[in-house]
Amino acid sequence: MKKITMQDVALKAGVSKSTVSQYINSRFEFMSIATKHRVEEAIKELGYIPNHIAKSLKQKKTGTIGVIVANILHTFSTEIIRAIEDECEKNGFHLFVCNADDQPTKERSYIDMLVAKQVDGLIIFPTNGNNDYYKQLKNAEFPIVFVDRVINEPIFPTLLLDNESASQIAVDLLVKKGRSKIGLVSTSIAQNVTPRVERIKGFRKTLVTHGLSIEEDWIVAEKRQEIGSKLQHLWDSGNRPEAFFATNDLALIELLKFIKKNNLAIPEDIGVIAIDDSPFLEMATTPISVIKQPTFEIGQNAADTLLQLIVSKDFKDHYEEKRYQPILVERESI
């Protein structure tokens, strides 16, 4: 594989080598937007890794790793970080933790920063916008483990929940409790986020298995700040479900806010079950039934896998996904 140089980028973009250098070092004061875009596209198309990053990839171990979560507001994320930290402490490693806010550009910036700081490896909850960069890092044999989400090609070890099984457990329990009109609440699937998409898919499949109709209006998958208004519109229409399945903790919070606003009683007026647990759910006025993820096991395994990869440098062309079984915690909300 031919090593791509700064000069190759300059020729591709039709600019000078010094202009490429200015772009790499974020000196845009005297650079037009058109020039900036040409250089950016040339770097992306050629797969160029700047020298300071390439150099960092070859340095000796520093005893540090980076963790880039998609959204640190999720209880799932913070529990996994804690488990990773515990495992790293046992092995003499330290963490840098970054929050990408589900933004590929922010994630890319954090990867650049962490690699420049010479971390020995990364655990990433990947977004859907940096697949080409992941391939570059794989070609450079940089250790990475993915958590919670899959990308197009399994080029790094990937650990996540069996999301369709989690939805099946939730719907099966609702049906067992006599609920036949079931809705779903999720945060937005516009970015094709793996767990959200898979949980909705599993929800649909299980409804069909039980011979229940799929009411599209009862599937609310919106940005968090829009969930409440969407639920209110649904409720005011009169065509209402009798139970909701919330696919993550943030969606559940918005669902519970809506329920409180409308003075609805759980489970008398509406049944509720969700994925991801939290101490406040057990202590709620009506304790909420949940499908738990084995977060500490996932975090420990992610750290172990990464540390082994750092030591062995034994990279495979492709990896099988490791899926974890969900755990039902039945309480009083159904």
Secondary structure, DSSP 8 states (H G I E B T S, - for coil): -----HHHHHHHHTS-HHHHHHHHTT--TT--HHHHHHHHHHHHHHT---HHHHHHHTS---SEEEEEES-TTSHHHHHHHHHHHHHHHHTT-EEEEEE-TT-HHHHHHHHHHHHHTT-S-EEE---SS-HHHHHHHHHTT--EEEES---SS--S-EEEE-HHHHHHHHHHHHHHTT--SEEEEEE--TT--HHHHHHHHHHHHHHHHTT----GGGEEEE-HHHHHHHHHHHHHTS---SEEEESSHHHHHHHHHHHHHTT--TTTT-EEEEES--HHHHHSSS--EEEE--HHHHHHHHHHHHHHHHHH----S----EEE--EEE--S--
